[in-house]
Amino acid sequence: MTHCRRDAETHEKAGIAISFDDHFINEWFALRPMFRKYNAKVTFFITCPDSLTADEISKLKILQADGHEIGFHGTIHGKSTELIATGPDSYKNIELAPGLAHMAEAGFKPTSYAHPGGNHNARVDSVLLASGFKILRDVAISRRKIMGFQMYALAPRLMPWIYYNFDNERIVDALLIDEDSGLTDPEMQEALEKAKNDNTALMLFGHEPLYGKPQNGEYGFHVPFLEKILKEAARQNLKFYTMSELPDRN
């Protein structure tokens, strides 16, 4: 006799959703062989699309053809709560409409949105959802320092809000993996194991791929650190999700 098993026992949906923000298209494209090595799919959130060159558009289309998602990160990377203070139309006319028009002209129709600077409120979210975005991604950090003093530190496995529960939630948080996040290899292994055990998807994000310590104002993640995450996710047979796929799986 065959017995049905719960998803939590089969780990059917367990996975990871990685995204990257801003406009580091050439640097992201250079990671293509690594993504292919681990059969990883990720999401690229583009800001300032008015400055996309023909070469960058071509590279984004190649990445999209590989199965990656091209999301939207705002026209000017502005502070949404300030832009919407004068009304939804003002916000849309400054931060949404122009950039989306440039994206459409380049051949992209984003269905996922990453809040610039993690700045938003319920009013901003309602406008974005009404504009057709499937999922809105915010920022989560595991450690915060003020004036050089660490105010708190949380192990990612103790941050339930960075895990997607496949409950149709459309407003989510992803954990920053940039160099200044202070994350360690053991912490990431534990976080991935939690996703596996709980049948959820761990959400992570970063900015520029870096091959050494950040210099001259650079902000981004260490490429070898990302590869360790991809390798461990593949070892645990976690599914790689794009951001727009998350609310579609329930």
MDAnalysis code that builds the backbone (N, CA, C; Angstrom):
import MDAnalysis as mda
import numpy as np

u = mda.Universe.empty(750, n_residues=250, atom_resindex=np.repeat(np.arange(250), 3), trajectory=True)
u.add_TopologyAttr("name", ["N", "CA", "C"] * 250)
u.add_TopologyAttr("resid", np.arange(1, 251))
u.add_TopologyAttr("resname", ["MET", "THR", "HIS", "CYS", "ARG", "ARG", "ASP", "ALA", "GLU", "THR", "HIS", "GLU", "LYS", "ALA", "GLY", "ILE", "ALA", "ILE", "SER", "PHE", "ASP", "ASP", "HIS", "PHE", "ILE", "ASN", "GLU", "TRP", "PHE", "ALA", "LEU", "ARG", "PRO", "MET", "PHE", "ARG", "LYS", "TYR", "ASN", "ALA", "LYS", "VAL", "THR", "PHE", "PHE", "ILE", "THR", "CYS", "PRO", "ASP", "SER", "LEU", "THR", "ALA", "ASP", "GLU", "ILE", "SER", "LYS", "LEU", "LYS", "ILE", "LEU", "GLN", "ALA", "ASP", "GLY", "HIS", "GLU", "ILE", "GLY", "PHE", "HIS", "GLY", "THR", "ILE", "HIS", "GLY", "LYS", "SER", "THR", "GLU", "LEU", "ILE", "ALA", "THR", "GLY", "PRO", "ASP", "SER", "TYR", "LYS", "ASN", "ILE", "GLU", "LEU", "ALA", "PRO", "GLY", "LEU", "ALA", "HIS", "MET", "ALA", "GLU", "ALA", "GLY", "PHE", "LYS", "PRO", "THR", "SER", "TYR", "ALA", "HIS", "PRO", "GLY", "GLY", "ASN", "HIS", "ASN", "ALA", "ARG", "VAL", "ASP", "SER", "VAL", "LEU", "LEU", "ALA", "SER", "GLY", "PHE", "LYS", "ILE", "LEU", "ARG", "ASP", "VAL", "ALA", "ILE", "SER", "ARG", "ARG", "LYS", "ILE", "MET", "GLY", "PHE", "GLN", "MET", "TYR", "ALA", "LEU", "ALA", "PRO", "ARG", "LEU", "MET", "PRO", "TRP", "ILE", "TYR", "TYR", "ASN", "PHE", "ASP", "ASN", "GLU", "ARG", "ILE", "VAL", "ASP", "ALA", "LEU", "LEU", "ILE", "ASP", "GLU", "ASP", "SER", "GLY", "LEU", "THR", "ASP", "PRO", "GLU", "MET", "GLN", "GLU", "ALA", "LEU", "GLU", "LYS", "ALA", "LYS", "ASN", "ASP", "ASN", "THR", "ALA", "LEU", "MET", "LEU", "PHE", "GLY", "HIS", "GLU", "PRO", "LEU", "TYR", "GLY", "LYS", "PRO", "GLN", "ASN", "GLY", "GLU", "TYR", "GLY", "PHE", "HIS", "VAL", "PRO", "PHE", "LEU", "GLU", "LYS", "ILE", "LEU", "LYS", "GLU", "ALA", "ALA", "ARG", "GLN", "ASN", "LEU", "LYS", "PHE", "TYR", "THR", "MET", "SER", "GLU", "LEU", "PRO", "ASP", "ARG", "ASN"])
u.atoms.positions = np.array([
    [0.846, -1.198, 0.000],
    [0.000, 0.000, 0.000],
    [0.881, 1.247, 0.000],
    [0.550, 2.193, -0.860],
    [1.336, 3.416, -0.961],
    [0.736, 4.484, -0.059],
    [1.580, 5.115, 0.729],
    [1.128, 6.192, 1.607],
    [1.648, 7.518, 1.082],
    [0.785, 8.528, 1.066],
    [1.233, 9.866, 0.660],
    [2.080, 10.460, 1.772],
    [3.135, 11.158, 1.361],
    [4.000, 11.795, 2.348],
    [3.906, 13.308, 2.207],
    [3.972, 13.975, 3.331],
    [3.904, 15.429, 3.303],
    [5.139, 15.991, 2.605],
    [4.980, 17.228, 2.025],
    [6.097, 17.883, 1.359],
    [7.296, 18.012, 2.286],
    [7.023, 18.300, 3.568],
    [8.114, 18.508, 4.516],
    [8.958, 17.251, 4.663],
    [8.356, 16.097, 4.386],
    [9.107, 14.849, 4.486],
    [9.833, 14.536, 3.175],
    [9.248, 14.948, 2.061],
    [9.858, 14.647, 0.762],
    [10.824, 15.738, 0.322],
    [10.766, 16.916, 0.976],
    [11.614, 18.068, 0.616],
    [11.370, 18.477, -0.840],
    [10.151, 18.264, -1.300],
    [9.835, 18.476, -2.710],
    [10.129, 19.886, -3.202],
    [9.838, 20.892, -2.364],
    [9.988, 22.282, -2.801],
    [11.242, 22.950, -2.270],
    [11.956, 22.320, -1.363],
    [13.113, 22.948, -0.719],
    [14.065, 23.544, -1.746],
    [14.473, 24.786, -1.507],
    [15.328, 25.429, -2.495],
    [15.979, 26.703, -2.023],
    [16.429, 27.476, -3.004],
    [17.140, 28.722, -2.748],
    [16.818, 29.692, -3.872],
    [16.612, 30.949, -3.514],
    [16.337, 32.002, -4.494],
    [17.369, 33.112, -4.285],
    [18.276, 33.256, -5.238],
    [19.359, 34.238, -5.145],
    [19.092, 35.362, -6.135],
    [19.302, 36.597, -5.705],
    [19.131, 37.731, -6.604],
    [20.283, 38.716, -6.455],
    [20.440, 39.554, -7.468],
    [21.526, 40.537, -7.505],
    [20.955, 41.883, -7.934],
    [21.395, 42.944, -7.267],
    [20.834, 44.277, -7.480],
    [21.791, 45.237, -8.177],
    [21.190, 46.195, -8.858],
    [21.816, 47.387, -9.424],
    [22.171, 47.218, -10.903],
    [23.410, 47.461, -11.284],
    [23.710, 47.559, -12.721],
    [25.109, 47.014, -13.014],
    [25.416, 45.843, -12.452],
    [26.736, 45.236, -12.654],
    [26.641, 44.131, -13.708],
    [26.125, 44.490, -14.854],
    [25.752, 43.480, -15.855],
    [26.951, 42.723, -16.402],
    [28.020, 43.411, -16.732],
    [29.210, 42.724, -17.246],
    [29.799, 41.789, -16.194],
    [29.810, 42.262, -14.954],
    [30.354, 41.453, -13.864],
    [29.480, 40.223, -13.594],
    [28.152, 40.405, -13.658],
    [27.254, 39.263, -13.481],
    [27.421, 38.264, -14.621],
    [27.539, 38.792, -15.832],
    [27.657, 37.914, -17.001],
    [28.904, 37.041, -16.905],
    [29.950, 37.585, -16.279],
    [31.184, 36.818, -16.115],
    [30.985, 35.594, -15.223],
    [29.905, 35.573, -14.430],
    [29.604, 34.436, -13.553],
    [28.822, 33.345, -14.281],
    [28.498, 33.573, -15.530],
    [27.670, 32.616, -16.277],
    [28.218, 31.189, -16.224],
    [29.517, 30.961, -16.442],
    [30.022, 29.580, -16.362],
    [29.784, 28.940, -14.997],
    [29.873, 29.731, -13.929],
    [29.655, 29.192, -12.589],
    [28.180, 28.845, -12.380],
    [27.295, 29.686, -12.857],
    [25.872, 29.369, -12.756],
    [25.562, 28.077, -13.513],
    [26.147, 27.937, -14.684],
    [25.885, 26.739, -15.495],
    [26.473, 25.497, -14.826],
    [27.613, 25.659, -14.173],
    [28.262, 24.534, -13.496],
    [27.345, 23.910, -12.461],
    [26.582, 24.749, -11.748],
    [25.718, 24.251, -10.676],
    [24.231, 24.243, -11.072],
    [23.964, 24.457, -12.363],
    [22.575, 24.506, -12.846],
    [21.741, 25.497, -12.035],
    [22.356, 26.628, -11.712],
    [21.702, 27.628, -10.874],
    [20.931, 28.640, -11.718],
    [19.747, 28.988, -11.240],
    [18.961, 30.068, -11.815],
    [18.879, 31.174, -10.768],
    [19.061, 32.423, -11.205],
    [19.027, 33.546, -10.276],
    [18.203, 34.675, -10.897],
    [18.049, 35.756, -10.136],
    [17.309, 36.928, -10.621],
    [18.215, 38.147, -10.580],
    [18.194, 38.914, -11.659],
    [18.975, 40.146, -11.743],
    [18.012, 41.331, -11.709],
    [18.116, 42.158, -10.660],
    [17.266, 43.334, -10.521],
    [17.996, 44.556, -11.070],
    [17.467, 45.104, -12.164],
    [18.142, 46.171, -12.893],
    [17.629, 47.542, -12.485],
    [18.560, 48.451, -12.208],
    [18.215, 49.842, -11.961],
    [18.856, 50.705, -13.045],
    [18.360, 51.938, -13.191],
    [18.856, 52.876, -14.206],
    [18.886, 52.236, -15.602],
    [17.776, 51.624, -16.040],
    [17.775, 50.937, -17.329],
    [17.922, 51.872, -18.520],
    [17.771, 53.181, -18.308],
    [17.958, 54.130, -19.411],
    [19.393, 54.124, -19.920],
    [20.319, 53.652, -19.084],
    [21.735, 53.648, -19.474],
    [22.206, 52.302, -20.016],
    [21.276, 51.356, -20.219],
    [21.657, 50.053, -20.761],
    [22.252, 50.209, -22.167],
    [23.409, 49.619, -22.375],
    [24.018, 49.640, -23.698],
    [23.525, 48.437, -24.507],
    [23.763, 48.473, -25.806],
    [23.358, 47.352, -26.659],
    [24.049, 46.068, -26.210],
    [25.308, 46.180, -25.788],
    [26.050, 45.003, -25.328],
    [25.459, 44.459, -24.035],
    [25.074, 45.353, -23.119],
    [24.479, 44.908, -21.855],
    [23.121, 44.253, -22.096],
    [22.339, 44.818, -22.995],
    [21.042, 44.227, -23.324],
    [21.236, 42.829, -23.895],
    [22.216, 42.690, -24.778],
    [22.507, 41.382, -25.373],
    [22.887, 40.368, -24.300],
    [23.707, 40.784, -23.341],
    [24.128, 39.886, -22.271],
    [22.962, 39.509, -21.363],
    [22.085, 40.460, -21.074],
    [20.914, 40.159, -20.246],
    [19.995, 39.172, -20.960],
    [19.879, 39.302, -22.269],
    [19.028, 38.376, -23.024],
    [19.622, 36.971, -23.041],
    [20.936, 36.878, -23.082],
    [21.597, 35.565, -23.004],
    [21.337, 34.946, -21.635],
    [21.464, 35.749, -20.580],
    [21.210, 35.256, -19.223],
    [19.753, 34.821, -19.083],
    [18.847, 35.594, -19.653],
    [17.430, 35.239, -19.597],
    [17.179, 33.926, -20.337],
    [17.834, 33.745, -21.473],
    [17.685, 32.507, -22.234],
    [18.232, 31.308, -21.465],
    [19.188, 31.555, -20.572],
    [19.738, 30.494, -19.723],
    [18.761, 30.080, -18.622],
    [17.687, 30.852, -18.440],
    [16.709, 30.535, -17.394],
    [16.700, 31.503, -16.238],
    [17.576, 32.506, -16.277],
    [17.597, 33.514, -15.220],
    [16.475, 34.528, -15.447],
    [16.130, 35.247, -14.383],
    [15.063, 36.245, -14.471],
    [15.650, 37.653, -14.474],
    [15.038, 38.531, -15.266],
    [15.417, 39.942, -15.282],
    [14.322, 40.714, -14.566],
    [14.629, 41.194, -13.356],
    [13.671, 41.948, -12.563],
    [13.954, 43.437, -12.631],
    [13.188, 44.216, -11.869],
    [13.295, 45.686, -11.912],
    [13.657, 46.221, -10.529],
    [14.539, 47.227, -10.532],
    [15.045, 47.806, -9.280],
    [14.899, 49.324, -9.272],
    [13.958, 49.815, -10.082],
    [13.671, 51.239, -10.077],
    [14.363, 52.021, -11.181],
    [13.750, 53.142, -11.533],
    [14.299, 54.004, -12.584],
    [15.496, 54.797, -12.086],
    [15.364, 55.375, -10.887],
    [16.426, 56.243, -10.365],
    [16.997, 55.727, -9.050],
    [16.534, 54.559, -8.589],
    [16.976, 54.011, -7.300],
    [16.684, 55.012, -6.182],
    [15.476, 55.570, -6.229],
    [15.108, 56.610, -5.277],
    [14.538, 56.076, -3.979],
    [14.271, 56.995, -3.052],
    [13.682, 56.644, -1.764],
    [12.163, 56.646, -1.931],
    [11.593, 55.464, -2.021],
    [10.187, 55.320, -2.401],
    [9.226, 56.032, -1.458],
    [9.503, 55.981, -0.157],
    [8.578, 56.589, 0.797],
    [8.529, 58.110, 0.640],
    [9.614, 58.702, 0.164],
    [9.621, 60.146, -0.087],
    [8.955, 60.464, -1.416],
    [9.213, 59.623, -2.413],
    [8.633, 59.859, -3.733],
    [7.117, 59.744, -3.722],
    [6.594, 58.845, -2.898],
    [5.143, 58.635, -2.874],
    [4.431, 59.617, -1.952],
    [5.184, 60.398, -1.206],
    [4.585, 61.343, -0.258],
    [3.701, 62.363, -0.974],
    [4.037, 62.678, -2.225],
    [3.234, 63.642, -2.982],
    [2.162, 62.962, -3.827],
    [2.047, 61.645, -3.680],
    [0.985, 60.915, -4.365],
    [1.493, 59.771, -5.212],
    [0.661, 58.757, -5.417],
    [1.045, 57.586, -6.205],
    [1.465, 57.928, -7.633],
    [0.763, 58.882, -8.242],
    [1.099, 59.228, -9.624],
    [2.503, 59.784, -9.737],
    [2.884, 60.622, -8.780],
    [4.236, 61.181, -8.779],
    [5.268, 60.069, -8.649],
    [5.010, 59.138, -7.739],
    [5.919, 58.003, -7.538],
    [6.058, 57.181, -8.813],
    [4.912, 56.865, -9.422],
    [4.937, 56.058, -10.638],
    [5.643, 56.781, -11.784],
    [5.398, 58.082, -11.901],
    [5.972, 58.844, -13.012],
    [7.477, 59.035, -12.888],
    [7.981, 58.967, -11.653],
    [9.421, 59.155, -11.444],
    [10.163, 57.826, -11.377],
    [9.667, 56.895, -10.563],
    [10.428, 55.676, -10.277],
    [10.015, 54.462, -11.111],
    [8.796, 54.402, -11.567],
    [8.342, 53.200, -12.264],
    [8.237, 53.351, -13.778],
    [7.381, 54.236, -14.236],
    [7.038, 54.306, -15.659],
    [8.232, 54.499, -16.597],
    [9.126, 55.457, -16.337],
    [10.227, 55.653, -17.295],
    [11.126, 54.426, -17.415],
    [11.499, 53.846, -16.281],
    [12.385, 52.680, -16.298],
    [11.742, 51.474, -16.945],
    [10.463, 51.259, -16.655],
    [9.764, 50.119, -17.254],
    [9.630, 50.297, -18.761],
    [9.490, 51.545, -19.200],
    [9.426, 51.808, -20.642],
    [10.761, 51.466, -21.296],
    [11.867, 51.821, -20.630],
    [13.200, 51.482, -21.158],
    [13.403, 49.969, -21.169],
    [12.924, 49.291, -20.125],
    [13.038, 47.838, -20.071],
    [12.236, 47.199, -21.215],
    [11.029, 47.702, -21.436],
    [10.183, 47.166, -22.510],
    [10.831, 47.391, -23.868],
    [11.410, 48.553, -24.043],
    [12.084, 48.867, -25.298],
    [13.251, 47.910, -25.543],
    [13.884, 47.482, -24.453],
    [15.011, 46.552, -24.558],
    [14.534, 45.106, -24.703],
    [13.229, 44.889, -24.530],
    [12.679, 43.545, -24.703],
    [12.399, 42.795, -23.415],
    [12.319, 43.523, -22.285],
    [12.088, 42.874, -20.998],
    [10.789, 43.382, -20.365],
    [10.071, 42.473, -19.710],
    [8.862, 42.840, -18.983],
    [8.959, 42.258, -17.577],
    [9.581, 42.986, -16.656],
    [9.823, 42.458, -15.306],
    [8.535, 42.179, -14.543],
    [8.553, 41.062, -13.803],
    [7.412, 40.720, -12.946],
    [7.812, 40.645, -11.471],
    [9.072, 40.977, -11.180],
    [9.533, 41.020, -9.788],
    [10.226, 42.359, -9.553],
    [10.155, 42.846, -8.324],
    [10.691, 44.171, -7.988],
    [11.477, 44.100, -6.687],
    [12.661, 44.720, -6.677],
    [13.461, 44.826, -5.457],
    [13.464, 46.281, -5.013],
    [13.063, 46.517, -3.777],
    [12.988, 47.886, -3.260],
    [14.385, 48.517, -3.175],
    [14.598, 49.662, -3.825],
    [15.887, 50.353, -3.702],
    [16.174, 50.706, -2.247],
    [17.307, 50.241, -1.762],
    [17.682, 50.525, -0.378],
    [16.777, 49.870, 0.647],
    [15.901, 48.977, 0.204],
    [14.961, 48.353, 1.127],
    [13.939, 49.326, 1.675],
    [13.767, 50.473, 0.980],
    [12.871, 51.523, 1.473],
    [11.481, 51.379, 0.849],
    [10.460, 51.214, 1.698],
    [9.094, 51.115, 1.190],
    [8.121, 51.182, 2.354],
    [6.850, 51.286, 2.025],
    [5.778, 51.195, 3.012],
    [4.573, 50.544, 2.338],
    [3.485, 50.400, 3.072],
    [2.313, 49.708, 2.540],
    [1.755, 50.414, 1.316],
    [1.847, 51.728, 1.297],
    [1.338, 52.493, 0.156],
    [2.159, 52.204, -1.098],
    [3.469, 52.172, -0.941],
    [4.359, 51.847, -2.061],
    [4.069, 50.434, -2.560],
    [3.964, 49.490, -1.624],
    [3.708, 48.095, -1.999],
    [2.408, 47.960, -2.788],
    [1.376, 48.674, -2.368],
    [0.077, 48.554, -3.038],
    [0.169, 49.048, -4.482],
    [0.930, 50.111, -4.705],
    [1.098, 50.631, -6.069],
    [1.865, 49.630, -6.922],
    [2.911, 49.044, -6.365],
    [3.717, 48.074, -7.111],
    [2.911, 46.830, -7.458],
    [2.154, 46.320, -6.501],
    [1.347, 45.131, -6.765],
    [0.256, 45.434, -7.793],
    [-0.319, 46.638, -7.697],
    [-1.341, 47.033, -8.668],
    [-0.738, 47.241, -10.058],
    [0.570, 47.459, -10.101],
    [1.257, 47.654, -11.383],
    [1.613, 46.333, -12.054],
    [1.314, 45.220, -11.376],
    [1.495, 43.917, -12.002],
    [2.678, 43.099, -11.540],
    [3.418, 43.586, -10.549],
    [4.550, 42.795, -10.056],
    [4.037, 41.630, -9.219],
    [4.613, 40.445, -9.452],
    [4.204, 39.241, -8.727],
    [4.755, 39.212, -7.309],
    [5.974, 39.752, -7.142],
    [6.647, 39.635, -5.848],
    [7.530, 40.856, -5.625],
    [7.573, 41.337, -4.384],
    [8.370, 42.509, -4.003],
    [9.401, 42.054, -2.983],
    [10.669, 42.367, -3.245],
    [11.739, 41.887, -2.370],
    [12.367, 43.011, -1.562],
    [12.434, 42.802, -0.259],
    [13.047, 43.749, 0.665],
    [14.413, 43.209, 1.093],
    [15.045, 43.918, 2.019],
    [16.400, 43.632, 2.468],
    [16.402, 43.131, 3.905],
    [17.161, 42.079, 4.181],
    [17.375, 41.600, 5.548],
    [18.875, 41.479, 5.774],
    [19.331, 41.846, 6.962],
    [20.744, 41.702, 7.302],
    [20.858, 40.973, 8.633],
    [21.913, 40.175, 8.759],
    [22.056, 39.362, 9.971],
    [22.848, 40.073, 11.065],
    [23.577, 41.121, 10.680],
    [24.357, 41.882, 11.655],
    [24.225, 43.362, 11.347],
    [24.102, 44.174, 12.365],
    [24.042, 45.624, 12.151],
    [25.040, 46.314, 13.067],
    [25.820, 47.197, 12.464],
    [26.771, 47.997, 13.220],
    [26.403, 49.476, 13.117],
    [26.533, 50.183, 14.209],
    [26.335, 51.625, 14.235],
    [27.555, 52.240, 14.896],
    [28.190, 53.167, 14.181],
    [29.410, 53.822, 14.679],
    [30.473, 52.797, 15.061],
    [30.529, 51.702, 14.308],
    [31.550, 50.697, 14.550],
    [31.198, 49.672, 15.607],
    [30.068, 49.878, 16.285],
    [29.669, 48.942, 17.339],
    [28.574, 48.017, 16.818],
    [28.723, 46.727, 17.057],
    [27.726, 45.765, 16.609],
    [26.521, 45.810, 17.536],
    [25.371, 46.153, 16.941],
    [24.149, 46.284, 17.731],
    [23.455, 44.935, 17.906],
    [23.528, 44.093, 16.867],
    [22.951, 42.755, 16.995],
    [23.568, 41.834, 15.965],
    [23.467, 40.549, 16.213],
    [23.914, 39.527, 15.268],
    [22.959, 38.348, 15.381],
    [22.443, 37.918, 14.240],
    [21.522, 36.789, 14.204],
    [22.036, 35.746, 13.223],
    [21.998, 34.493, 13.622],
    [22.327, 33.436, 12.679],
    [21.184, 33.349, 11.666],
    [21.498, 33.238, 10.373],
    [20.434, 33.174, 9.364],
    [19.390, 32.105, 9.644],
    [19.788, 30.978, 10.251],
    [18.817, 29.912, 10.522],
    [17.771, 30.362, 11.548],
    [18.052, 31.468, 12.253],
    [17.112, 31.989, 13.246],
    [16.308, 33.173, 12.702],
    [16.339, 33.357, 11.384],
    [15.628, 34.460, 10.737],
    [14.548, 33.883, 9.811],
    [13.403, 33.499, 10.345],
    [12.383, 32.839, 9.520],
    [11.884, 33.680, 8.351],
    [12.028, 35.005, 8.454],
    [11.511, 35.883, 7.403],
    [12.331, 35.816, 6.101],
    [13.510, 35.165, 6.115],
    [14.285, 35.048, 4.879],
    [14.030, 33.709, 4.176],
    [13.038, 32.983, 4.657],
    [12.658, 31.702, 4.051],
    [11.267, 31.816, 3.446],
    [11.129, 31.364, 2.209],
    [9.816, 31.403, 1.562],
    [9.075, 30.105, 1.855],
    [7.840, 30.233, 2.355],
    [7.059, 29.070, 2.789],
    [6.084, 28.563, 1.731],
    [6.173, 29.098, 0.522],
    [5.277, 28.691, -0.562],
    [3.813, 28.845, -0.163],
    [3.527, 30.032, 0.375],
    [2.188, 30.368, 0.860],
    [1.580, 31.525, 0.073],
    [2.096, 31.751, -1.134],
    [1.623, 32.837, -2.002],
    [1.996, 34.228, -1.500],
    [2.865, 34.315, -0.502],
    [3.297, 35.624, -0.011],
    [3.974, 36.391, -1.151],
    [3.657, 37.689, -1.251],
    [4.195, 38.495, -2.352],
    [5.117, 39.613, -1.888],
    [5.290, 39.755, -0.575],
    [6.202, 40.764, -0.022],
    [7.203, 40.005, 0.851],
    [8.462, 39.968, 0.432],
    [9.430, 39.069, 1.065],
    [10.734, 39.795, 1.408],
    [11.556, 39.122, 2.213],
    [12.869, 39.628, 2.603],
    [13.947, 38.641, 2.161],
    [15.044, 39.170, 1.633],
    [16.186, 38.331, 1.274],
    [17.401, 38.777, 2.081],
    [18.245, 37.835, 2.431],
    [19.414, 38.101, 3.268],
    [20.579, 38.612, 2.425],
    [21.163, 39.720, 2.854],
    [22.322, 40.293, 2.176],
    [23.557, 39.411, 2.381],
    [24.252, 39.084, 1.271],
    [25.458, 38.255, 1.365],
    [26.724, 39.037, 1.018],
    [26.625, 40.355, 0.894],
    [27.801, 41.169, 0.586],
    [28.868, 41.025, 1.668],
    [30.074, 41.438, 1.330],
    [31.216, 41.277, 2.229],
    [30.974, 41.870, 3.615],
    [30.310, 43.031, 3.663],
    [30.124, 43.665, 4.976],
    [29.020, 43.008, 5.801],
    [28.406, 41.946, 5.282],
    [27.365, 41.248, 6.040],
    [27.951, 40.415, 7.174],
    [29.221, 40.040, 7.039],
    [29.871, 39.252, 8.084],
    [29.453, 37.801, 8.136],
    [28.772, 37.310, 7.111],
    [28.309, 35.921, 7.110],
    [29.474, 34.950, 6.999],
    [29.318, 33.787, 7.594],
    [30.362, 32.766, 7.568],
    [29.889, 31.533, 6.792],
    [30.834, 30.721, 6.365],
    [30.499, 29.482, 5.655],
    [29.615, 28.564, 6.500],
    [29.951, 28.327, 7.790],
    [29.089, 27.460, 8.599],
    [27.663, 28.000, 8.730],
    [27.528, 29.323, 8.858],
    [26.193, 29.908, 8.965],
    [25.374, 29.629, 7.711],
    [26.021, 29.742, 6.552],
    [25.301, 29.516, 5.312],
    [24.938, 28.044, 5.147],
    [25.823, 27.156, 5.582],
    [25.506, 25.731, 5.503],
    [24.299, 25.413, 6.380],
    [24.281, 25.972, 7.585],
    [23.144, 25.770, 8.487],
    [21.857, 26.318, 7.872],
    [21.962, 27.491, 7.231],
    [20.785, 28.129, 6.631],
    [20.225, 27.271, 5.503],
    [21.126, 26.699, 4.697],
    [20.689, 25.837, 3.597],
    [20.082, 24.537, 4.130],
    [20.661, 24.016, 5.191],
    [20.117, 22.790, 5.800],
    [18.715, 23.042, 6.351],
    [18.502, 24.236, 6.901],
    [17.167, 24.579, 7.421],
    [16.146, 24.602, 6.280],
    [16.534, 25.199, 5.149],
    [15.627, 25.232, 3.996],
    [15.279, 23.812, 3.566],
    [16.279, 22.951, 3.551],
    [16.064, 21.556, 3.166],
    [15.114, 20.865, 4.149],
    [15.408, 20.997, 5.421],
    [14.630, 20.301, 6.445],
    [13.191, 20.813, 6.545],
    [13.018, 22.137, 6.324],
    [11.691, 22.739, 6.481],
    [10.915, 22.811, 5.170],
    [11.547, 22.380, 4.072],
    [10.888, 22.418, 2.762],
    [10.506, 23.847, 2.376],
    [11.453, 24.775, 2.576],
    [11.258, 26.179, 2.237],
    [12.345, 26.607, 1.265],
    [12.313, 27.863, 0.858],
    [13.347, 28.405, -0.029],
    [14.068, 29.552, 0.674],
    [15.376, 29.424, 0.810],
    [16.195, 30.467, 1.402],
    [16.398, 31.575, 0.372],
    [16.123, 32.822, 0.764],
    [16.261, 33.963, -0.149],
    [17.495, 34.784, 0.210],
    [18.391, 34.958, -0.761],
    [19.645, 35.681, -0.580],
    [19.800, 36.728, -1.678],
    [20.612, 37.766, -1.411],
    [20.913, 38.713, -2.485],
    [22.244, 39.421, -2.232],
    [22.827, 39.912, -3.322],
    [24.068, 40.672, -3.244],
    [24.120, 41.716, -4.342],
    [25.267, 42.332, -4.482],
    [25.418, 43.388, -5.472],
    [26.516, 43.043, -6.493],
    [27.678, 43.655, -6.360],
    [28.740, 43.429, -7.344],
    [29.576, 42.195, -6.994],
    [29.904, 41.357, -7.973],
    [30.832, 40.242, -7.731],
    [32.241, 40.795, -7.487],
    [32.848, 40.420, -6.366],
    [34.191, 40.882, -6.011],
    [35.123, 39.682, -5.857],
    [36.372, 39.889, -6.209],
    [37.353, 38.804, -6.138],
    [38.404, 39.075, -5.062],
    [38.192, 40.152, -4.315],
    [39.065, 40.506, -3.199],
    [38.271, 41.380, -2.251],
    [38.931, 41.984, -1.296],
    [38.252, 42.866, -0.358],
    [37.743, 44.114, -1.087],
    [36.571, 44.642, -0.697],
    [36.039, 45.848, -1.338],
    [37.023, 47.009, -1.239],
    [37.154, 47.737, -2.343],
    [38.058, 48.886, -2.377],
    [37.360, 50.079, -3.005],
    [37.749, 51.278, -2.568],
    [37.264, 52.524, -3.171],
    [35.742, 52.584, -3.268],
    [35.087, 52.237, -2.167],
    [33.634, 52.352, -2.130],
    [32.881, 51.203, -2.778],
    [33.577, 50.148, -3.167],
    [32.896, 48.994, -3.763],
    [31.967, 48.339, -2.732],
    [30.885, 47.799, -3.214],
    [29.991, 47.034, -2.344],
    [29.540, 45.809, -3.126],
    [29.792, 44.659, -2.530],
    [29.429, 43.437, -3.223],
    [29.833, 42.216, -2.433],
    [29.711, 41.063, -3.074],
    [29.957, 39.791, -2.419],
    [31.222, 39.148, -2.970],
    [31.837, 38.299, -2.161],
    [33.046, 37.590, -2.562],
    [32.628, 36.409, -3.435],
    [33.116, 36.362, -4.657],
    [32.703, 35.325, -5.601],
    [32.936, 33.911, -5.055],
    [34.089, 33.619, -4.439],
    [34.270, 32.276, -3.861],
    [33.220, 31.940, -2.797],
    [32.738, 32.942, -2.071],
    [31.691, 32.725, -1.063],
    [30.393, 32.315, -1.753],
    [30.058, 33.008, -2.853],
    [28.870, 32.630, -3.609],
    [29.001, 31.210, -4.142],
    [30.178, 30.858, -4.643],
    [30.336, 29.521, -5.205],
    [30.146, 28.448, -4.133],
    [30.607, 28.726, -2.918],
    [30.398, 27.761, -1.832],
    [28.906, 27.564, -1.569],
    [28.143, 28.648, -1.656],
    [26.696, 28.563, -1.459],
    [26.064, 27.723, -2.566],
    [26.452, 28.001, -3.813],
    [25.905, 27.249, -4.948],
    [26.272, 25.768, -4.851],
    [27.512, 25.508, -4.476],
    [27.975, 24.121, -4.381],
    [27.226, 23.358, -3.302],
    [27.032, 24.004, -2.144],
    [26.326, 23.349, -1.039],
    [24.849, 23.154, -1.390],
    [24.251, 24.145, -2.049],
    [22.849, 24.022, -2.456],
    [22.678, 22.856, -3.426],
    [23.617, 22.729, -4.360],
    [23.556, 21.627, -5.320],
    [23.769, 20.286, -4.615],
    [24.690, 20.271, -3.641],
    [24.966, 19.031, -2.905],
    [23.731, 18.558, -2.160],
    [22.960, 19.501, -1.633],
    [21.751, 19.150, -0.889],
    [20.527, 18.981, -1.796],
    [20.769, 19.051, -3.105],
    [19.680, 18.895, -4.087],
    [18.564, 19.912, -3.889],
    [18.949, 21.133, -3.532],
    [17.967, 22.203, -3.409],
    [17.612, 22.727, -4.799],
    [16.368, 23.108, -4.985],
    [15.944, 23.697, -6.247],
    [16.389, 25.159, -6.291],
    [16.763, 25.623, -7.472],
    [17.089, 27.033, -7.667],
    [15.855, 27.724, -8.240],
    [15.368, 28.736, -7.525],
    [14.182, 29.475, -7.948],
    [14.546, 30.899, -8.378],
    [13.860, 31.384, -9.413],
    [13.886, 32.828, -9.664],
    [12.835, 33.433, -8.751],
    [12.890, 34.739, -8.528],
    [11.967, 35.350, -7.564],
    [10.516, 35.218, -7.995],
    [10.225, 35.384, -9.267],
    [8.824, 35.311, -9.712],
    [8.268, 33.887, -9.653],
    [9.139, 32.899, -9.573],
    [8.661, 31.529, -9.466],
    [8.127, 31.211, -8.074],
    [8.582, 31.926, -7.064],
    [8.211, 31.597, -5.686],
    [6.707, 31.630, -5.448],
    [6.019, 32.734, -5.784],
    [4.567, 32.752, -5.516],
    [3.777, 31.822, -6.440],
    [4.421, 31.340, -7.508],
    [3.741, 30.419, -8.420],
    [3.734, 28.989, -7.901],
    [4.617, 28.699, -6.920],
    [4.689, 27.359, -6.347],
    [3.961, 27.337, -5.018],
    [2.832, 26.678, -4.975],
    [2.098, 26.603, -3.699],
    [1.522, 25.210, -3.520],
])
